[in-house]
Amino acid sequence: MPAASVAGSSTIGFDIGGTNMRAGVVTAEGKIIDQLSVPTPTTPEGMESGIAELVQDLSARHEVSGVGLAVAGFLDPECEVVRFAPHLPWRDTAVRPLLEDLLGLPVKLEHDANAAAWGEYTYGAAHDVDTWVFFAVGTGIGATIMINGSIFRGAYGTAPEFGHVRVVPNGRPCACGKSGCLERYCSGTALEETAREMAVDAHFSTSELAQKIRAGQAMTGRDVTAAASAKDPLGLAVMEDFASWLGEAFAMVADVIDPELIVLGGGVSAASELYLDQAREHFARRIVGAGYRPLARVVRAELGGDAGMIGVADLARQRARAALCDNT
């Protein structure tokens, strides 16, 4: 196959979550033209055969030159080995070469936040920005640092873990084993916890959200944002607290990285109209040298939930191109 054909061909991008595994055929222009979704398998053998089946189905309908996997977990710096993924069955497994042998196609692995960031860099909100940070707020916090078009991984492939920087000594316990981590105050799950803590305040006696919490009704972060959208006083107070923590996080990122741009992604970004302006204001006040230095722009991601699939498909295209050059 000519190099130009590979460079312009479609590739398959996988977005592998704890519940569902999505695979999409993505063009060189970043458009998803076909996709399939199945429940995420629970065994290594099931994962590998499930991936192979989806690739076989999609490649029967489209000419593809490579496969990329966006993985929520720890990879080695070379993105060859899945060291640990909390919702996936692989443990210290050399997944990339294993899948290349199985599929007969070049394969690229990438951390899910990095894959989404690459999608935004190539096709979305961060297009051609040199130094920027992707900050994804969902169930927890995922993040990516990009410098001069390259993903910064750190010495062992795990950077950055902004969500697990301790911001409250002896604060809320975190699933990572520490306490007081940023994502315990600034995430979708944090919205629920903050609402429950605030609901006992008599100041919110007229709040429907507080009444539901006191009655023991189940609640999620989406319920909190819906309440804030409806001007519920407790919902608004929770979003104000969230905005202050997010602004604090932006200031921390800016003081360490000094980026030109911060792109906000993740599920909670869908409700950004409720908090982002306040977060920007808090960020502007809390940064070191406030008022005397340029402030990073903060914008919402453009590709939504497809960013990881689109980004890792483009990385797979680069992998396919490199593999072709190695064989010629």
Phi and psi in degrees as a GROMACS rama.xvg file:
@    title "Ramachandran Plot"
@    xaxis  label "Phi"
@    yaxis  label "Psi"
@TYPE xy
-62.167  150.786  PRO-2
-58.6922  -38.8657  ALA-3
-63.0982  -33.6253  ALA-4
-66.8137  -42.4673  SER-5
-64.1649  -45.1898  VAL-6
-59.9627  -32.3378  ALA-7
-103.242  4.96388  GLY-8
-84.1654  168.799  SER-9
-83.1115  154.361  SER-10
-134.191  166.451  THR-11
-104.515  127.165  ILE-12
-111.019  133.06  GLY-13
-106.805  133.25  PHE-14
-113.38  104.976  ASP-15
-104.7  108.759  ILE-16
-106.53  179.451  GLY-17
-69.9175  -24.0358  GLY-18
-105.38  -48.5788  THR-19
-126.329  152.244  ASN-20
-117.754  115.253  MET-21
-105.859  141.513  ARG-22
-130.897  131.013  ALA-23
-132.545  144.332  GLY-24
-86.5987  121.728  VAL-25
-119.975  130.176  VAL-26
-79.1281  169.779  THR-27
-64.7607  -16.2541  ALA-28
-90.6957  4.30467  GLU-29
81.3842  22.4166  GLY-30
-102.55  132.492  LYS-31
-85.1843  117.842  ILE-32
-106.252  -9.80268  ILE-33
-165.049  145.579  ASP-34
-156.299  155.458  GLN-35
-132.449  156.361  LEU-36
-142.403  136.264  SER-37
-138.357  159.412  VAL-38
-59.1671  141.517  PRO-39
-68.2099  122.904  THR-40
-62.2682  158.556  PRO-41
-109.735  0.0900545  THR-42
-125.774  155.286  THR-43
-57.4102  -42.9827  PRO-44
-63.7584  -39.659  GLU-45
-65.6301  -38.0724  GLY-46
-61.6831  -48.1934  MET-47
-66.7765  -43.1753  GLU-48
-70.6545  -34.9781  SER-49
-64.8462  -41.8983  GLY-50
-63.003  -44.7969  ILE-51
-61.1855  -39.7595  ALA-52
-65.9773  -42.9211  GLU-53
-65.7006  -41.5945  LEU-54
-63.0652  -41.8187  VAL-55
-62.5962  -44.1947  GLN-56
-63.0006  -45.6344  ASP-57
-73.4636  -38.8272  LEU-58
-72.7427  -16.8014  SER-59
-72.2905  -22.187  ALA-60
-104.038  -17.4609  ARG-61
-141.943  146.734  HIS-62
-80.3124  119.936  GLU-63
-126.365  150.179  VAL-64
-112.502  -7.15554  SER-65
-172.493  172.195  GLY-66
-134.502  134.632  VAL-67
-122.874  144.351  GLY-68
-123.169  122.728  LEU-69
-93.475  116.614  ALA-70
-116.991  130.172  VAL-71
-86.6508  90.0845  ALA-72
174.763  -173.814  GLY-73
-92.5373  127.571  PHE-74
-114.427  160.443  LEU-75
-73.9011  164.509  ASP-76
-58.9575  -26.2989  PRO-77
-87.9823  -1.12647  GLU-78
57.2513  42.9201  CYS-79
-105.447  -36.5523  GLU-80
-116.16  132.244  VAL-81
-87.9181  108.196  VAL-82
-75.4226  -47.0667  ARG-83
-161.178  133.886  PHE-84
-137.435  115.298  ALA-85
-57.8485  -29.1732  PRO-86
-107.014  6.62726  HIS-87
-123.076  156.96  LEU-88
-84.2806  -9.83003  PRO-89
-72.5111  137.478  TRP-90
-137.26  117.566  ARG-91
47.402  50.8219  ASP-92
-114.055  130.584  THR-93
-77.1096  78.7285  ALA-94
-70.322  -40.3045  VAL-95
-61.3019  -54.88  ARG-96
-64.3953  -32.8148  PRO-97
-60.8143  -46.7408  LEU-98
-71.7613  -33.5973  LEU-99
-61.5094  -41.44  GLU-100
-65.9652  -39.2281  ASP-101
-71.2825  -41.0702  LEU-102
-92.8223  -23.7611  LEU-103
70.4697  25.5452  GLY-104
-135.84  152.889  LEU-105
-61.2284  139.687  PRO-106
-126.867  139.043  VAL-107
-123.957  128.81  LYS-108
-102.329  146.589  LEU-109
-154.523  147.084  GLU-110
-59.6626  144.225  HIS-111
-62.9635  -39.4017  ASP-112
-66.0523  -40.4444  ALA-113
-64.3752  -38.9761  ASN-114
-63.5414  -43.8913  ALA-115
-64.1614  -40.4909  ALA-116
-62.2842  -40.588  ALA-117
-64.5672  -37.9887  TRP-118
-60.1671  -44.2269  GLY-119
-68.3848  -33.2581  GLU-120
-70.2742  -38.6651  TYR-121
-84.5625  -37.6147  THR-122
-128.447  -5.66717  TYR-123
-126.125  -134.873  GLY-124
-68.1637  -22.0048  ALA-125
-109.258  23.7284  ALA-126
-54.4098  117.437  HIS-127
65.045  19.6206  ASP-128
-81.8283  134.997  VAL-129
-73.7829  -54.4264  ASP-130
-123.01  112.365  THR-131
-155.048  167.797  TRP-132
-129.886  132.17  VAL-133
-95.7744  126.25  PHE-134
-125.619  102.58  PHE-135
-102.197  120.065  ALA-136
-112.736  113.059  VAL-137
-137.825  -126.068  GLY-138
-57.2353  -39.5917  THR-139
-130.505  -149.871  GLY-140
-124.973  126.578  ILE-141
-115.057  152.868  GLY-142
-153.276  156.836  ALA-143
-141.564  138.525  THR-144
-107.24  127.977  ILE-145
-121.458  130.22  MET-146
-129.408  120.762  ILE-147
50.7924  43.9773  ASN-148
79.5113  7.35988  GLY-149
-120.776  143.801  SER-150
-79.0702  126.775  ILE-151
-86.0583  121.981  PHE-152
-108.809  -16.3755  ARG-153
82.2518  177.978  GLY-154
-68.0393  -30.5275  ALA-155
-120.086  11.6841  TYR-156
87.6285  8.19476  GLY-157
-109.384  -2.09191  THR-158
-75.0439  150.532  ALA-159
-100.063  150.925  PRO-160
-114.254  63.5922  GLU-161
-59.6018  -33.7354  PHE-162
-65.348  -18.9954  GLY-163
-112.695  20.4943  HIS-164
-74.9136  130.323  VAL-165
-77.0438  121.009  ARG-166
-112.195  -15.38  VAL-167
-132.601  105.122  VAL-168
-56.743  132.018  PRO-169
56.9758  34.0396  ASN-170
-85.4537  -154.718  GLY-171
-59.2243  136.879  ARG-172
-67.0311  145.513  PRO-173
-118.795  149.825  CYS-174
-63.0908  -17.9468  ALA-175
-74.0282  -11.5566  CYS-176
106.292  -13.742  GLY-177
-94.7554  -175.94  LYS-178
-135.407  150.458  SER-179
77.974  20.0194  GLY-180
-68.1205  150.843  CYS-181
-53.3533  -42.5565  LEU-182
-69.8863  -11.9517  GLU-183
-76.7023  -9.10877  ARG-184
-122.402  -10.4762  TYR-185
-141.973  70.4423  CYS-186
-164.545  176.567  SER-187
-63.601  -41.5541  GLY-188
-69.9007  -30.2496  THR-189
-65.6924  -33.4823  ALA-190
-57.1291  -45.079  LEU-191
-64.0926  -45.9755  GLU-192
-65.663  -41.5721  GLU-193
-62.8652  -41.2579  THR-194
-60.9106  -42.0535  ALA-195
-65.9257  -38.2287  ARG-196
-66.791  -40.9043  GLU-197
-77.2211  -23.5166  MET-198
-62.895  -22.088  ALA-199
-76.233  -13.5742  VAL-200
-70.6988  128.012  ASP-201
-62.1196  -19.2699  ALA-202
-60.4771  -23.0694  HIS-203
-104.656  29.0669  PHE-204
-62.6695  -26.1872  SER-205
-91.8705  -0.261852  THR-206
-77.6047  126.906  SER-207
-66.4614  -36.5037  GLU-208
-62.5913  -43.8475  LEU-209
-63.3992  -39.2076  ALA-210
-64.245  -39.0376  GLN-211
-65.0998  -41.3841  LYS-212
-64.7466  -44.9982  ILE-213
-64.3548  -27.6113  ARG-214
-82.3212  -1.20816  ALA-215
81.5721  18.2905  GLY-216
-73.95  145.973  GLN-217
-64.7717  147.7  ALA-218
-151.73  149.509  MET-219
-128.623  174.328  THR-220
-59.9877  -33.892  GLY-221
-62.789  -35.8298  ARG-222
-63.457  -36.8769  ASP-223
-67.5591  -45.2796  VAL-224
-66.6198  -35.2848  THR-225
-64.5404  -39.9307  ALA-226
-65.2947  -40.6056  ALA-227
-64.124  -39.6076  ALA-228
-61.4144  -32.3199  SER-229
-86.8767  9.00258  ALA-230
67.9796  24.1332  LYS-231
-63.9509  131.675  ASP-232
-61.233  -38.3213  PRO-233
-69.285  -43.0239  LEU-234
-58.1789  -42.9529  GLY-235
-65.316  -39.4961  LEU-236
-65.9901  -39.1517  ALA-237
-64.6824  -42.5955  VAL-238
-67.4003  -32.5922  MET-239
-65.6511  -41.6582  GLU-240
-63.4324  -44.2878  ASP-241
-59.6362  -43.8438  PHE-242
-60.6408  -39.3808  ALA-243
-66.8042  -39.0776  SER-244
-68.0232  -38.7973  TRP-245
-65.8077  -41.8342  LEU-246
-61.63  -38.6302  GLY-247
-62.0482  -41.3793  GLU-248
-64.3864  -42.982  ALA-249
-60.7066  -41.0889  PHE-250
-63.6271  -41.2078  ALA-251
-61.0532  -46.4769  MET-252
-60.66  -45.1509  VAL-253
-67.0634  -37.3004  ALA-254
-68.1967  -28.1668  ASP-255
-90.2748  -42.7453  VAL-256
-101.595  -30.6644  ILE-257
53.7162  56.9848  ASP-258
-80.6591  161.733  PRO-259
-77.7948  -30.3174  GLU-260
-145.279  142.646  LEU-261
-121.033  123.182  ILE-262
-104.697  123.065  VAL-263
-93.6729  120.307  LEU-264
-126.542  -163.298  GLY-265
87.1452  168.488  GLY-266
-60.0974  -36.7973  GLY-267
-69.4108  -19.9858  VAL-268
-65.3507  -17.9699  SER-269
-63.4437  -23.3255  ALA-270
-105.989  26.8241  ALA-271
-61.7773  -23.2694  SER-272
-64.1538  -16.8588  GLU-273
-84.2531  -16.6154  LEU-274
-146.668  -17.9496  TYR-275
-67.042  -38.2659  LEU-276
-62.2293  -42.5435  ASP-277
-63.6953  -39.8888  GLN-278
-63.3691  -40.6732  ALA-279
-61.6875  -42.7671  ARG-280
-63.4651  -41.9914  GLU-281
-66.1595  -41.0842  HIS-282
-57.0721  -46.8673  PHE-283
-63.4077  -30.0196  ALA-284
-81.8437  -31.2814  ARG-285
-94.1572  -14.1735  ARG-286
-67.1753  145.992  ILE-287
-63.7978  132.558  VAL-288
75.9051  28.7643  GLY-289
-52.9658  130.772  ALA-290
89.1885  -9.11076  GLY-291
-125.995  14.7108  TYR-292
-148.003  155.447  ARG-293
-62.2936  142.76  PRO-294
-105.176  132.233  LEU-295
-59.1702  138.341  ALA-296
-68.7983  143.363  ARG-297
-121.801  118.842  VAL-298
-132.073  160.949  VAL-299
-84.3044  143.358  ARG-300
-60.1726  153.356  ALA-301
-103.57  -23.391  GLU-302
-94.1742  -6.3928  LEU-303
60.6994  -144.518  GLY-304
-71.0977  -7.11732  GLY-305
-92.7842  -2.18889  ASP-306
-59.0269  -43.0452  ALA-307
-65.0234  -43.9086  GLY-308
-62.4412  -44.5974  MET-309
-66.8817  -42.9485  ILE-310
-65.9178  -45.4269  GLY-311
-72.6279  -26.6248  VAL-312
-65.7628  -37.8234  ALA-313
-68.9392  -38.6384  ASP-314
-63.6121  -36.19  LEU-315
-65.2532  -34.1757  ALA-316
-63.3753  -41.3389  ARG-317
-65.0701  -38.9446  GLN-318
-62.365  -41.5863  ARG-319
-64.543  -40.6728  ALA-320
-63.5073  -43.5341  ARG-321
-64.6975  -39.7078  ALA-322
-64.6977  -37.4149  ALA-323
-63.6398  -43.7225  LEU-324
-63.7052  -37.3831  CYS-325
-65.2452  -26.838  ASP-326
-95.8292  1.82873  ASN-327
